[in-house]
Amino acid sequence: MKKIKYLFLILLAILILPLGVFAESEDETTSNAEEESAETASKEVKVYFFRGEGCAHCAEAEEWFDSIEEEMGDKFEIVDYETWNNPDNAELMSRVAKVRGEEDSATGVPYIIIGDQSWVGFIEDYSVEMIDKINEVYDQDVAERYDVMTFLEENEGKEEESSTSSDILALIIIILVAGGIGTGVYFTKKEIK
């Protein structure tokens, strides 16, 4: 009976050890990522611009952004994603629209995101809103800004983390069940003798 207790304690220690190591390494990764992003943060506002090569409205939007470059160029940075010829960018646009709750409305290009606001299509009437939004986000503390790509990465990271935790839990349950069955078989054979 003492051998079984020791075997059970060793098995339990083996199962708990990887969980402690996993939790510690994840904390280090998170803090390192936060430090790096704080150090490399730019004051410029990121303007996410999903477009299609040959799209007339996208070309109008590009011309408009070029026209305000001299006056406001130090306040914003265009992050360009061509979606018609690049399936990865098209898939990214779908993920961004989904995380923003706009998967039904953001089906075409241009799809422009500044801070927490977005525009689908482009008409000259949007220009005042976009300039106001660039100025509003520019005046915010960089650490306090909403960035859709950061938000997307964090949400997808949580989904992956949840999946990994579920996998580990399932593995532990399988090992415990197998250990329980093995212990039951051992005692049954011992009683039969």
Buried (B, 14 or more C-beta within 10 A) or exposed (E): EEEEEEBEEEBEEEBEEEEEEEEEEEEEEEEEEEEEEEEEEEEBBBBBBBBBEEBEBBBBBBEBBEEBEEEBEEBBEBEBBBBBEBEEBBEBBBBBBBBBEBEEEBEBBBBBBBBBBBBBBBEEEBBEEBBEBBEBBBEEEBEEBEBBBEBBEEEEEEEEEEEEEEEBEEEBEEEEEEBEEEBEEEEEEEEEE
